[in-house]
Amino acid sequence: MTMVASPGYGFTLRLRSINQPGMVGLITSTIGQMGGDIGAIDITSAEKKSVTRDYTISARGVEHSRIIVDKIRKIEGVEVLNVSDRTFLIHLGGKITIENRVPLKTRDDLSMAYTPGVARVCEEIAKDKSKVYNLTIKRNTVAIVTDGSAVLGLGDIGPEASLPVMEGKCMLFKKFGGVNAFPIALATKDVDEIVDTVERIAPIFGGINLEDISSPRCFEVEEKLTERLDIPVFHDDQHGTAVVVVAAVTNALKVIGKDITEIKIVICGLGAAGISCGKLLMASGARFIIGVDSEGILYNGRDEGMNNVKGDFSAVTNASLEKGGLAEAMKGADLFIGVSGANIVTVDMLKSMNSDAVIMALANPTPEIDPHLAAPHVRIMATGRSDFPNQVNNVLCFPGFFKGLLACHASEVNTEMKLAAARAIAAVVGRDEVSEDYIIPGVFDERVAPRVSEAVIRAAVKTGAARRVPKKTPREIKAE
């Protein structure tokens, strides 16, 4: 179960009750006593002897919703007509669609959009392939590529089961960045097969967003695709997470008055996200990083649970060769970043940290420590959840990041772009606004994507990765 009632476990309960005073109060008080959160009550029909109403309720989990319904069934004079899972309802038929950008109403429209007029456009692109950006969807379209091997906290659930997540990602691209995205869920986990497939479909897209591919294969897939393709390849689980974490750390340090070059940082979870966070933090100036995984503290020379990526990371972190488990790593730490699993951090660990500690417990849906338990012992608490302050969420990065990449026809993704994006996100929260409960913008803050986009474009131009310099900034375009 989640810790509080959440719309993610929302359901609509259609009840027919006898038409007499006090029935609504009895039903709502029962739902409240059981821990349900009522969002709305709507009358669907009314008769002389009975009234039918829809109660929209948020629960703490599937089992919790069943308990609420069972309790309602026991109320005399109340009949449960239907129970609808609101989350499943919005997924019926999928969450995305394709729509035409130009009208197709007359013969003239058809002759220009399709034959014979379209042939002239094809010939123009055949003569100059760069015109594909201006004359097709490539200029503003991204492929979201997965093999379904590391989906959210669900693990290896396969390409079909990954589709609801990929569709949701497409929605976020469109909503926050105005970027078209399409899910590509591949029925293979072979690195070379993934790379070959993406290379063959690349002409359609202006960028590739790798998603939910398990570590360490994800590093190899990204590296090979970056070498082969002339469009940017961005693994969001790595780089999106790292960008938003660095943005949050930047503002957290403003609150606690510490310097990134001096603090001890513990990163728990050394998959794609953890390794990438460590690398970008080091690029930001961090010098004292301790990595921890299921085998304990990572150090140069460790044999257990290693791979090439962890080996490279161990060579540039933990210079003092600390050993032990998470409890030992947390002693004297200033910042904890968790991208691992639920409830692995204890209050005693928090007490062993330095004063004004910062905790970023980003495991979803259940963080590494309950924020309510952590609050008395830390200065700043952040999670990946929307029902607590300081939500560290990748949606603050990837829509604007790709908007910038596409606008300048970037050929690659580089560290300068990621640092620029992190600074742009952090800067949305003004110096007079930043506080313990506000170190990162909200996910619906409309200022974020345009600023990230502009920062990425500037960095791309500066580093020579841009093949086009836009005449107008995203904010100027939006203002029109």
Secondary structure, DSSP 8 states (H G I E B T S, - for coil): --SS-EEEEEEEEEEEEESSTTHHHHHHHHHHHTT-EEEEEEEEEE-SSEEEEEEEEEESSHHHHHHHHHHHHTSTTEEEEEEEEHHHHHHTT-S-----SS---SHHHHHHHSTTTHHHHHHHHHH-GGGHHHHSGGGGEEEEEE-SSSBTTTBS--HHHHHHHHHHHHHHIIIII--EEEEEE-S---HHHHHHHHHHHGGG-SEEEE-S--TTHHHHHHHHHHHH-SS-EEEIIIIIHHHHHHHHHHHHHHHHT--TTT-EEEEE--SHHHHHHHHHHHHTT--EEEEEETTEE--TT--TT--HHHHHHHTTS-TT---S-HHHHHTT-SEEEE-S-TT---HHHHHTS-SS-EEEE--SSS-SS-HHHHGGG-SEEEES-TTSSSB--GGGTHHHHHHHHHHTT-S---HHHHHHHHHHHHHHS-TTT-BTTBSS--TT-TTHHHHHHHHHHHHHHHHT--S---SS-HHHHHH-
